[in-house]
Amino acid sequence: MKVMSTKTLEKPDVDSDADIGNDDDSPKFFHYVRKNKIAESAVMGNYVVALCGETFPVTKSAKPGSPVCPDCKKIYDRMKK
């Protein structure tokens, strides 16, 4: 007869702010990108580079009040001076 052992697994820590892959495919943050590259990316599917360095294809447009990447915002604010 085989003896089986049982262990209790602890629940892993989960970041509640993490992108959980919801069905509406909305980004966690919107990034600052060169304006002339946005339309090109949306039409051609080219990747753009945000001020923070993240690269991605443009698939959504931000609406007023949308969450902005904090790193992009810091860089943009320094550029305006």
C-alpha positions in Angstrom: 0.0 0.0 0.0 1.3 3.5 -1.0 1.3 6.2 1.6 0.5 9.7 0.2 1.5 12.8 2.0 -0.5 16.0 1.9 0.8 19.5 2.2 -1.0 22.8 2.5 0.1 25.3 -0.1 0.2 28.9 0.9 -1.6 31.4 -1.2 0.9 33.3 -3.3 1.2 37.1 -2.9 -0.7 38.7 -5.7 -0.3 42.3 -6.8 -3.8 43.7 -6.9 -2.7 46.4 -9.3 -1.3 43.9 -11.9 -2.9 43.6 -15.3 -5.0 40.5 -15.0 -5.7 40.2 -18.7 -9.3 41.3 -18.6 -11.4 40.8 -21.8 -11.7 44.5 -22.7 -7.9 44.5 -23.5 -7.5 48.0 -22.0 -4.0 49.0 -21.1 -3.0 49.7 -17.5 -1.4 53.0 -18.4 -1.3 55.2 -21.5 2.2 56.4 -22.5 3.5 59.6 -24.1 4.6 58.9 -27.7 5.7 61.2 -30.5 2.5 62.5 -32.1 3.6 61.8 -35.7 4.2 58.1 -34.9 0.8 57.4 -33.4 -1.2 57.3 -36.7 1.5 55.3 -38.5 1.6 52.7 -35.7 -2.2 52.5 -35.7 -2.4 51.9 -39.5 0.8 49.9 -40.2 1.2 48.1 -36.8 4.7 49.5 -36.3 6.0 49.7 -32.7 6.4 53.1 -31.1 8.8 54.0 -28.3 7.3 55.8 -25.3 9.2 58.5 -23.3 9.8 55.9 -20.6 11.3 53.5 -23.1 8.5 51.0 -23.4 7.8 49.8 -27.0 4.4 48.7 -28.2 2.0 49.0 -31.2 -0.7 51.7 -30.8 -4.0 49.9 -30.4 -6.1 52.3 -28.3 -6.4 56.0 -27.9 -6.5 57.6 -24.5 -9.5 59.5 -23.4 -9.4 62.5 -21.0 -8.8 61.2 -17.5 -7.2 58.0 -18.6 -4.3 56.8 -16.4 -0.9 58.0 -17.6 2.4 56.2 -17.1 4.1 57.9 -14.1 7.5 57.6 -15.7 6.4 59.2 -19.0 4.7 62.0 -17.1 7.8 62.8 -15.1 9.9 62.9 -18.3 7.3 65.0 -20.2 7.0 67.5 -17.3 10.8 68.0 -17.3 10.8 68.5 -21.1 8.2 71.4 -21.0 10.6 73.7 -19.0 
